[in-house]
Structures are given as structure tokens and as C-alpha cells.
Amino acid sequence: MQSPGFTSSLSDRMNNLGLRFLKFCRSPVGAVGMMAYIILVANLAMLLAIEGVFKLMLGQNVTGFNWEFLTAMLTAAICIPALNIFVLRPMLEQQERLRQQHNALCIAAATFESQEGIIVTDAEKNILRVNRSFMEITGYSSEEVVGKKPVLPLSGQQDKKFFRSLLATVKLNRKWHGEIMSRRKNGKLHPISLTITAVAGEDGRISNYIGIFTDITQKKSAESEIHSLAYYDPLTHLPNRRLLNDRLIMAVAGSRRSGYFGAVMFIDLDNFKPLNDCHGHVAGDLLLIEAASRITRCVREVDTVARFGGDEFVVILGELAADENESAAQANLVAEKILNSLAEPYFVLLQKKEKTKHITVEHRCTSSIGVVLFADHQESHETLLREADIAMYRAKNNGRNRVNLSRKTVKAREQTGGLFNPA
């Protein structure tokens, strides 16, 4: 007799076999196979019925008829189209869908491993996956970030309010784009362009977040270089004429609002050309760099020192004092300080030829300075520069190495008993 355990085991095996068979029938291959099997059985039953009918109708009247040939022809005529419609065509369509899905997966995989860093999180913002570019840009490996929050590689410069606003935008618009500072694993900060996209499921709820970012360090460096070339002198790194005009317009507007006087100084170096003629433009460039440094050290950080061109510099002194005489005295003090600093000897280090020792060239170079005050100025900034330039040439014609005011400013000083007089 069979034991109860054996009977139970056999029953379990039969149940598992039945479940496997049902699972197989639900699969694409099983469904096609069952369909083909049903069609074949139905066709065979139909053929047997047709054969019986023909035998009844023609069997007694027609002798020597080849029923096997008729059966084969009928089988071919019925089964081949049926197999084509119900078996081969669905299999080919299924194969085409699988091929398209495979191509889509290949494209998605190639896109995921792009030059842009990609990070995928779940609805709770836990990192699920990162690509190779993410690891190369941030320095973090996949094992270090998967399962953690994406704030790990950020710089810490963005506060909670920033992230609340970011998430609110993503939930509302399903997308956010901007530039933020990120921190690499080695601690270095770098700017990135980040796009965050929310992925919604069939129920409309957000199921994933996808972040795509690009390191824009080189772009920012290029923008900074372009800005520097547009607004700063490449030799002395002082503001050029374009930025000087902007600063002067702002200084005049600020003086008009506050009621404080400002001043514009036009500075020209005396005895500069002989250095270029004797030792070349390299020596002249070195002297201009030193002269720019000396002028900058004589003024406040809020003031502007610009290279106007060649050996000419312009200084803007903003908000000196509300009293005109006091403002004139302050401007004169700064101008005398610059005059004395530029009159100190220059020691230029030169190398005449390759593989030769450096030589030090001593050169003395004074300056001529023209000054004009402004407050509630109604004329253009070009007029202020022209008046300061005229005052500078008057100082140069009167013997150089001195400070001179414009005639309009001198006239105002004489009427109010001012401190300045033309040199």
C-alpha cells in the first residue's frame, strides 16, 4: 500500500505541474503554441467530417478515388493559411515588438552613459542609480551614493529654503533647471548646470526623480575671461575705458543723490617714452604695471583706478565731502600722494637675450595730474574727462610733476576762497 505521505507528495507535484502549465499558457510562446494546437485539432476534425461527407456522396458513384491525396490537399488548403494568420503572423509581430524594445533599451542604455552626469532617485529621493559620468565628475563611486539622499555631493552653499523652493517647482511644473555650486569628493567646489525632472506613474503620482547635470567650470572660466577682456586692461588688470565710463556715470549719479562731491583725476606719466626707446616695450610694460600698482595703493578700495590708454590713467574719487573746499583738500591730498609715489625711482628687471642673466634698469618717471570736482553735475561724463585731461596738459606745460585743476573748478574755488590754485 502507498503511504499517505507519498499520496500527498504526488498531489503537490500534480498541483505544481498544473500551475506551471497555466503559467506557460499565459506566456506569449505558450499562448501561440496552444492556439496552434487548437487550430490543428479543429482542422483535423473538420477534415474527417469532410472526408465522411465526400465518401457518402461520391463513394458509391466514383470508384478508385484517392482519398489520401484529397485529405492532403484539404489539409494544406486549410492549415497553411490558418497557421499563417494565427501562428506565424503573431510570432513575427511579437518578434518585431521584442526587437523594438531591445533597440529602445540599447538607446536608453547608451543615453544613460552619456557625458552628462545622471542620477535617478525614487519618490522618497533615495538614489537608485548613477551613471559613469556622475562618478567621474563628482569623484563618488556608485556604492557610496546609492541608497542615500542626493544632497551628498552638493556644496552646502544652498540652504533649506532653496531646496524647498526647488522641490515645490518640480512638483508643480514637473521640472526645474538652474545653475548651482557642487562639491566634489576631494572638497573642491565647481559650478554645474542641473536639470531635475519628475517621472509620474500611471496613477499620476511621482515615482522617480531624474537629475541631469553638466560641469560648467570651463564655460564659467570662458565667460569670466570674456568679461575681463571686455572691461579690463589685459596688461595692468585695471578697468579699461568702457568700465571707466560706467563707473564714472555711477559716481556722478551717486554724488547727485547724496550731495557729496567727487573728483576725477587724469594722470599722465612724464619721461616714459625714453624707457621704451632704450630698453623696448617689455621694459615699458613692466613700468606701467608698477605704476598701476602704486596708484592703486594711494586710493581707497571704493575708488576706481583705470588705465585710459598708453601711459595715461584715470582715478575716480567718490563721495569726498558735502563741503566743496573740504572735498578739494581731500582730492589734493590724494593727488599729491600719487604724485610722490610715482616720482619714486623704478627698478625694472630685464633679460636682454635668452640664456643671459637678468639686469636691473633704474628709471625715474614723474607724472602730471589734472583734477576736476563734480557734484550735481549736469554735463556728460565725457565732459568731465575732457576737463580733467585739459587740466593735466596744463600741469605738463607748467613744468610737469605737479597737480592742476580745470579752469571751471578753479573759477569756482576763487569765488568761494577755495584752497586750489592753478599751478
RODO-2510 file (C-alpha; in nm, 4 decimals, decimal comma):
residues 423
     n   res          X          Y          Z
     1     m     0,0000     0,0000     0,0000
     2     q     0,1118     0,3525    -0,0691
     3     s     0,1760     0,5661     0,2333
     4     p    -0,0225     0,8867     0,2998
     5     g     0,2987     1,0894     0,2614
     6     f     0,3578     0,9560    -0,0857
     7     t    -0,0002     1,0381    -0,1860
     8     s     0,0353     1,3940    -0,0517
     9     s     0,3668     1,4423    -0,2356
    10     l     0,2166     1,3185    -0,5601
    11     s    -0,0785     1,5561    -0,5160
    12     d     0,1561     1,8501    -0,4572
    13     r     0,3546     1,7609    -0,7670
    14     m     0,0387     1,7450    -0,9759
    15     n    -0,0747     2,0832    -0,8419
    16     n     0,2685     2,2383    -0,9186
    17     l     0,2591     2,0844    -1,2645
    18     g    -0,0839     2,2355    -1,3234
    19     l     0,0329     2,5806    -1,2070
    20     r     0,3370     2,5630    -1,4318
    21     f     0,1196     2,4636    -1,7257
    22     l    -0,1153     2,7585    -1,6644
    23     k     0,1802     2,9953    -1,6339
    24     f     0,3199     2,8581    -1,9578
    25     c    -0,0139     2,9067    -2,1357
    26     r    -0,0228     3,2722    -2,0224
    27     s     0,3191     3,3460    -2,1713
    28     p     0,3467     3,4674    -2,5359
    29     v     0,5111     3,1452    -2,6540
    30     g     0,2645     2,9226    -2,4671
    31     a    -0,0353     3,1166    -2,5968
    32     v     0,0848     3,0837    -2,9577
    33     g     0,1557     2,7132    -2,9081
    34     m    -0,1855     2,6426    -2,7597
    35     m    -0,3501     2,8378    -3,0379
    36     a    -0,1640     2,6319    -3,2997
    37     y    -0,2569     2,3101    -3,1250
    38     i    -0,6273     2,4058    -3,1113
    39     i    -0,6232     2,5042    -3,4791
    40     l    -0,4641     2,1772    -3,5847
    41     v    -0,7133     1,9681    -3,3842
    42     a    -1,0040     2,1691    -3,5236
    43     n    -0,8716     2,1320    -3,8790
    44     l    -0,8266     1,7563    -3,8396
    45     a    -1,1810     1,7217    -3,7067
    46     m    -1,3076     1,9291    -3,9987
    47     l    -1,1129     1,7162    -4,2473
    48     l    -1,2545     1,3936    -4,1067
    49     a    -1,6042     1,5360    -4,1327
    50     i    -1,5470     1,6500    -4,4933
    51     e    -1,3964     1,3144    -4,5822
    52     g    -1,7057     1,1354    -4,4422
    53     v    -1,9374     1,3603    -4,6390
    54     f    -1,7458     1,3037    -4,9630
    55     k    -1,7470     0,9273    -4,9123
    56     l    -2,1203     0,9278    -4,8593
    57     m    -2,1842     1,1453    -5,1622
    58     l    -1,9238     1,0116    -5,4054
    59     g    -1,8087     0,6818    -5,2567
    60     q    -2,0755     0,4691    -5,4284
    61     n    -2,0656     0,6580    -5,7600
    62     v    -1,6914     0,7138    -5,8051
    63     t    -1,4544     0,4186    -5,7947
    64     g    -1,0760     0,4327    -5,7480
    65     f    -1,0765     0,7831    -5,5909
    66     n    -0,7511     0,8697    -5,3977
    67     w    -0,8884     0,9854    -5,0598
    68     e    -0,5361     1,0254    -4,9137
    69     f    -0,4469     1,2810    -5,1840
    70     l    -0,7705     1,4705    -5,1227
    71     t    -0,7018     1,4692    -4,7498
    72     a    -0,3502     1,6101    -4,8019
    73     m    -0,4762     1,8832    -5,0354
    74     l    -0,7516     1,9858    -4,7988
    75     t    -0,5094     1,9849    -4,5062
    76     a    -0,2691     2,2120    -4,6955
    77     a    -0,5503     2,4437    -4,8149
    78     i    -0,6901     2,4893    -4,4648
    79     c    -0,3882     2,4599    -4,2311
    80     i    -0,1331     2,6734    -4,4170
    81     p    -0,3467     2,9947    -4,4198
    82     a    -0,4611     2,9255    -4,0643
    83     l    -0,1063     2,8758    -3,9449
    84     n    -0,0014     3,1937    -4,1245
    85     i    -0,2829     3,4010    -3,9715
    86     f    -0,2949     3,2597    -3,6215
    87     v     0,0619     3,1383    -3,5625
    88     l     0,3295     3,2775    -3,7922
    89     r     0,1986     3,6347    -3,8116
    90     p     0,1606     3,6762    -3,4305
    91     m     0,5051     3,5260    -3,3811
    92     l     0,6587     3,7692    -3,6331
    93     e     0,4756     4,0647    -3,4753
    94     q     0,5912     3,9535    -3,1316
    95     q     0,9466     3,9222    -3,2608
    96     e     0,9275     4,2731    -3,4111
    97     r     0,7993     4,4177    -3,0809
    98     l     1,0802     4,2448    -2,8934
    99     r     1,3337     4,3830    -3,1416
   100     q     1,1962     4,7372    -3,0998
   101     q     1,2021     4,7021    -2,7226
   102     h     1,5603     4,5774    -2,7395
   103     n     1,6602     4,8742    -2,9574
   104     a     1,4859     5,1139    -2,7181
   105     l     1,6706     4,9599    -2,4244
   106     c     2,0025     4,9877    -2,6120
   107     i     1,9339     5,3551    -2,6900
   108     a     1,8335     5,4208    -2,3283
   109     a     2,1487     5,2483    -2,2033
   110     a     2,3683     5,4486    -2,4426
   111     t     2,1923     5,7712    -2,3412
   112     f     2,2333     5,6916    -1,9725
   113     e     2,6077     5,6555    -2,0194
   114     s     2,6404     5,9989    -2,1785
   115     q     2,8887     6,2755    -2,0976
   116     e     2,6321     6,4329    -1,8651
   117     g     2,6041     6,3138    -1,5088
   118     i     2,2744     6,1334    -1,4432
   119     i     2,1227     6,0438    -1,1087
   120     v     1,7947     5,8526    -1,0599
   121     t     1,6060     5,8525    -0,7298
   122     d     1,2804     5,7061    -0,6051
   123     a     0,9815     5,9074    -0,4844
   124     e     1,1454     5,9443    -0,1397
   125     k     1,4563     6,0910    -0,3110
   126     n     1,6797     5,7949    -0,2321
   127     i     1,9394     5,7388    -0,5029
   128     l     1,8709     5,4275    -0,7113
   129     r     2,1322     5,4571    -0,9814
   130     v     2,4044     5,6879    -1,1156
   131     n     2,5980     5,6715    -1,4401
   132     r     2,9687     5,6702    -1,5098
   133     s     2,9846     6,0455    -1,5832
   134     f     2,8356     6,1175    -1,2406
   135     m     3,1184     5,9223    -1,0788
   136     e     3,3824     6,0934    -1,2955
   137     i     3,2516     6,4455    -1,2260
   138     t     3,1842     6,4117    -0,8534
   139     g     3,4512     6,1559    -0,7605
   140     y     3,1964     5,9416    -0,5726
   141     s     3,1525     5,5752    -0,6600
   142     s     2,8135     5,4143    -0,7117
   143     e     2,8424     5,2247    -0,3834
   144     e     2,8987     5,5495    -0,1908
   145     v     2,5804     5,7236    -0,3068
   146     v     2,3217     5,4563    -0,3908
   147     g     2,0577     5,4432    -0,1188
   148     k     2,1442     5,7913     0,0117
   149     k     1,9971     6,1351    -0,0436
   150     p     2,1256     6,3346    -0,3439
   151     v     2,2354     6,6270    -0,1225
   152     l     2,5578     6,4352    -0,0564
   153     p     2,7602     6,5792    -0,3499
   154     l     2,6239     6,9338    -0,3157
   155     s     2,8375     7,2172    -0,1862
   156     g     2,6389     7,3147     0,1210
   157     q     2,6020     7,6697    -0,0102
   158     q     2,2308     7,6173    -0,0776
   159     d     2,0124     7,6423     0,2317
   160     k     1,6916     7,4573     0,3158
   161     k     1,4815     7,7407     0,1773
   162     f     1,6478     7,6980    -0,1618
   163     f     1,5720     7,3241    -0,1709
   164     r     1,2123     7,3766    -0,0572
   165     s     1,1619     7,6201    -0,3437
   166     l     1,3317     7,3768    -0,5849
   167     l     1,1117     7,0835    -0,4827
   168     a     0,7981     7,2977    -0,4989
   169     t     0,8865     7,3938    -0,8557
   170     v     0,9481     7,0303    -0,9527
   171     k     0,6171     6,9166    -0,8049
   172     l     0,4295     7,1995    -0,9748
   173     n     0,5978     7,2025    -1,3171
   174     r     0,7485     6,8504    -1,3135
   175     k     1,0836     7,0162    -1,3998
   176     w     1,3497     7,2525    -1,2634
   177     h     1,6613     7,3915    -1,4299
   178     g     1,9340     7,6133    -1,2916
   179     e     2,2985     7,6559    -1,2014
   180     i     2,4299     7,5653    -0,8564
   181     m     2,7640     7,5020    -0,6913
   182     s     2,8551     7,1391    -0,6290
   183     r     3,1317     6,9895    -0,4180
   184     r     3,3479     6,7043    -0,5412
   185     k     3,4613     6,4244    -0,3152
   186     n     3,8011     6,5961    -0,2777
   187     g     3,6259     6,9063    -0,1404
   188     k     3,6689     7,1325    -0,4442
   189     l     3,3721     7,3438    -0,5490
   190     h     3,2641     7,3645    -0,9097
   191     p     2,9583     7,5078    -1,0893
   192     i     2,7094     7,2718    -1,2557
   193     s     2,4069     7,3183    -1,4777
   194     l     2,1356     7,0958    -1,3285
   195     t     1,8006     6,9780    -1,4657
   196     i     1,5632     6,7826    -1,2403
   197     t     1,2648     6,6026    -1,3960
   198     a     0,9839     6,4281    -1,2081
   199     v     0,8575     6,0981    -1,3542
   200     a     0,4904     6,0184    -1,2840
   201     g     0,3402     5,6706    -1,2784
   202     e     0,0102     5,5544    -1,4274
   203     d    -0,1750     5,6880    -1,1230
   204     g    -0,0284     6,0362    -1,1757
   205     r     0,1888     6,0263    -0,8663
   206     i     0,5613     6,0976    -0,8815
   207     s     0,7508     5,7692    -0,8837
   208     n     1,1041     5,8857    -0,9642
   209     y     1,3249     6,1911    -0,9984
   210     i     1,5922     6,2162    -1,2660
   211     g     1,8729     6,4671    -1,2288
   212     i     2,0965     6,5510    -1,5267
   213     f     2,3905     6,7864    -1,4722
   214     t     2,6930     6,9170    -1,6578
   215     d     3,0173     7,0564    -1,5208
   216     i     3,0311     7,4164    -1,6486
   217     t     3,3657     7,5137    -1,4963
   218     q     3,5206     7,5765    -1,8377
   219     k     3,2142     7,7694    -1,9518
   220     k     3,2304     7,9946    -1,6460
   221     s     3,6037     8,0444    -1,6954
   222     a     3,5437     8,1414    -2,0580
   223     e     3,2688     8,3846    -1,9552
   224     s     3,4973     8,5359    -1,6930
   225     e     3,7775     8,5711    -1,9479
   226     i     3,5433     8,7347    -2,1997
   227     h     3,4196     8,9738    -1,9301
   228     s     3,7779     9,0521    -1,8316
   229     l     3,8792     9,1229    -2,1907
   230     a     3,5725     9,3430    -2,2394
   231     y     3,6088     9,5540    -1,9231
   232     y     3,9692     9,5262    -1,8002
   233     d     4,3094     9,6178    -1,9353
   234     p     4,4992     9,2945    -2,0127
   235     l     4,8363     9,4393    -1,9019
   236     t     4,7585     9,6092    -1,5694
   237     h     4,4220     9,4367    -1,4999
   238     l     4,2748     9,7773    -1,4237
   239     p     3,9341     9,8813    -1,5612
   240     n     3,9529     9,9952    -1,9235
   241     r     3,7703    10,2869    -2,0872
   242     r     3,4390    10,1025    -2,1139
   243     l     3,4245    10,0139    -1,7467
   244     l     3,5642    10,3582    -1,6557
   245     n     3,2712    10,5274    -1,8288
   246     d     3,0234    10,3056    -1,6413
   247     r     3,1927    10,3747    -1,3075
   248     l     3,2015    10,7500    -1,3739
   249     i     2,8309    10,7590    -1,4626
   250     m     2,7521    10,5723    -1,1390
   251     a     2,9766    10,8049    -0,9362
   252     v     2,8089    11,1176    -1,0771
   253     a     2,4637    10,9715    -1,0098
   254     g     2,5648    10,8787    -0,6545
   255     s     2,7041    11,2260    -0,5927
   256     r     2,3811    11,3801    -0,7190
   257     r     2,1766    11,1681    -0,4777
   258     s     2,3973    11,2138    -0,1705
   259     g     2,5046    11,5751    -0,2231
   260     y     2,8707    11,4807    -0,1692
   261     f     3,1436    11,5963    -0,4052
   262     g     3,3502    11,3602    -0,6153
   263     a     3,6656    11,4080    -0,8219
   264     v     3,8153    11,2851    -1,1490
   265     m     4,1951    11,2734    -1,1876
   266     f     4,3694    11,2408    -1,5222
   267     i     4,7288    11,1152    -1,4807
   268     d     4,9993    11,1101    -1,7475
   269     l     5,3495    10,9708    -1,6888
   270     d     5,6380    11,2068    -1,7687
   271     n     5,9597    11,0795    -1,9235
   272     f     5,8074    10,7427    -2,0114
   273     k     5,8992    10,7271    -2,3819
   274     p     6,2806    10,7163    -2,3315
   275     l     6,2469    10,3861    -2,1416
   276     n     6,0664    10,2276    -2,4365
   277     d     6,3172    10,3660    -2,6834
   278     c     6,6209    10,2400    -2,4896
   279     h     6,5009     9,9067    -2,3498
   280     g     6,1963     9,8115    -2,5556
   281     h     5,8276     9,7694    -2,4872
   282     v     5,8833     9,4917    -2,2347
   283     a     6,0510     9,7386    -2,0010
   284     g     5,7730     9,9899    -2,0627
   285     d     5,5065     9,7318    -1,9827
   286     l     5,6786     9,6420    -1,6556
   287     l     5,6922    10,0073    -1,5567
   288     l     5,3212    10,0540    -1,6378
   289     i     5,2349     9,7565    -1,4198
   290     e     5,4330     9,9040    -1,1308
   291     a     5,2796    10,2489    -1,1837
   292     a     4,9281    10,0995    -1,1775
   293     s     5,0107     9,9229    -0,8509
   294     r     5,1431    10,2432    -0,6930
   295     i     4,8340    10,4439    -0,7904
   296     t     4,6030    10,1736    -0,6566
   297     r     4,7803    10,1749    -0,3201
   298     c     4,7194    10,5503    -0,2868
   299     v     4,3391    10,5392    -0,3063
   300     r     4,0531    10,3720    -0,1183
   301     e     3,9003    10,0395    -0,2194
   302     v     3,5765    10,2167    -0,3136
   303     d     3,7609    10,4414    -0,5599
   304     t     3,8334    10,3465    -0,9210
   305     v     4,1724    10,3379    -1,0911
   306     a     4,1566    10,2806    -1,4679
   307     r     4,4063    10,2692    -1,7499
   308     f     4,2865    10,5165    -2,0096
   309     g     4,5423    10,4180    -2,2708
   310     g     4,9183    10,4184    -2,3248
   311     d     5,0782    10,5782    -2,0170
   312     e     4,7584    10,7570    -1,9087
   313     f     4,5499    10,6642    -1,6026
   314     v     4,2228    10,7962    -1,4599
   315     v     4,1186    10,7930    -1,0928
   316     i     3,7602    10,8450    -0,9722
   317     l     3,7177    10,9539    -0,6101
   318     g     3,3598    10,9142    -0,4927
   319     e     3,1722    11,0946    -0,2128
   320     l     3,4530    11,3060    -0,0646
   321     a     3,2584    11,5586     0,1464
   322     a     2,9493    11,7775     0,1356
   323     d     3,1626    12,0938     0,1584
   324     e     3,3373    12,1938    -0,1637
   325     n     3,6565    12,3274    -0,0017
   326     e     3,6905    12,0180     0,2134
   327     s     3,6394    11,7970    -0,0920
   328     a     3,9042    11,9951    -0,2804
   329     a     4,1501    11,9490     0,0069
   330     q     4,0863    11,5729     0,0149
   331     a     4,1309    11,5425    -0,3609
   332     n     4,4520    11,7455    -0,3427
   333     l     4,5847    11,5202    -0,0656
   334     v     4,5259    11,2057    -0,2729
   335     a     4,6729    11,3675    -0,5859
   336     e     4,9904    11,4718    -0,4012
   337     k     5,0206    11,1211    -0,2581
   338     i     5,0001    10,9713    -0,6095
   339     l     5,2428    11,2323    -0,7420
   340     n     5,5074    11,1469    -0,4802
   341     s     5,4586    10,7722    -0,5217
   342     l     5,5029    10,7838    -0,8997
   343     a     5,8127    11,0030    -0,8636
   344     e     5,9991    10,7273    -0,6774
   345     p     6,2604    10,5506    -0,8933
   346     y     6,1609    10,2336    -1,0809
   347     f     6,3822     9,9252    -1,0895
   348     v     6,2901     9,7156    -1,3940
   349     l     6,4245     9,3595    -1,4160
   350     l     6,5080     9,2687    -1,7766
   351     q     6,6626     8,9800    -1,9703
   352     k     6,8173     9,1034    -2,2913
   353     k     6,8762     8,7653    -2,4558
   354     e     6,7974     8,4041    -2,3862
   355     k     7,0349     8,2214    -2,1527
   356     t     7,1719     8,5500    -2,0190
   357     k     7,1495     8,6860    -1,6686
   358     h     6,8803     8,9363    -1,5754
   359     i     6,9782     9,3005    -1,5481
   360     t     6,8104     9,5700    -1,3408
   361     v     6,7381     9,9003    -1,5103
   362     e     6,6749    10,2077    -1,2940
   363     h     6,4394    10,4665    -1,4391
   364     r     6,2883    10,7843    -1,2984
   365     c     5,9448    10,8828    -1,4202
   366     t     5,7319    11,1630    -1,2757
   367     s     5,3667    11,2430    -1,3546
   368     s     5,1320    11,5281    -1,4383
   369     i     4,7840    11,5195    -1,2818
   370     g     4,4694    11,7119    -1,3758
   371     v     4,1792    11,7205    -1,1310
   372     v     3,8138    11,8244    -1,1659
   373     l     3,5486    11,8139    -0,8916
   374     f     3,1855    11,7281    -0,9581
   375     a     2,8592    11,7425    -0,7620
   376     d     2,5094    11,7532    -0,9098
   377     h     2,6888    11,7522    -1,2442
   378     q     2,4556    11,8193    -1,5357
   379     e     2,7039    11,7666    -1,8180
   380     s     2,8099    11,4340    -1,9660
   381     h     3,0836    11,2161    -1,8229
   382     e     3,2827    11,2802    -2,1411
   383     t     3,2906    11,6485    -2,0443
   384     l     3,4354    11,5654    -1,7019
   385     l     3,7093    11,3535    -1,8588
   386     r     3,7877    11,6255    -2,1119
   387     e     3,8158    11,8915    -1,8380
   388     a     4,0454    11,6660    -1,6334
   389     d     4,2532    11,5965    -1,9463
   390     i     4,2876    11,9713    -2,0172
   391     a     4,3957    12,0319    -1,6560
   392     m     4,6546    11,7544    -1,6884
   393     y     4,8066    11,9099    -2,0028
   394     r     4,8192    12,2452    -1,8259
   395     a     5,0198    12,0821    -1,5464
   396     k     5,2519    11,9271    -1,8048
   397     n     5,3002    12,2622    -1,9829
   398     n     5,3722    12,4342    -1,6499
   399     g     5,6736    12,2157    -1,5767
   400     r     5,5362    11,8618    -1,5119
   401     n     5,5433    11,6683    -1,1849
   402     r     5,2542    11,8734    -1,0462
   403     v     4,8760    11,8840    -0,9908
   404     n     4,6380    12,1213    -1,1693
   405     l     4,2617    12,1874    -1,1560
   406     s     4,0383    12,2589    -1,4508
   407     r     3,9556    12,6256    -1,5176
   408     k     3,5875    12,5783    -1,4363
   409     t     3,6790    12,4288    -1,0985
   410     v     3,9447    12,6957    -1,0320
   411     k     3,6938    12,9710    -1,1018
   412     a     3,4519    12,8194    -0,8535
   413     r     3,7301    12,7951    -0,5931
   414     e     3,8349    13,1581    -0,6409
   415     q     3,4755    13,2745    -0,5904
   416     t     3,4470    13,0773    -0,2624
   417     g     3,8024    13,1311    -0,1381
   418     g     3,8932    12,7704    -0,2262
   419     l     4,2234    12,6055    -0,1495
   420     f     4,3232    12,5121    -0,5028
   421     n     4,5043    12,7419    -0,7423
   422     p     4,6364    12,6516    -1,0870
   423     a     4,9980    12,5500    -1,0852
***
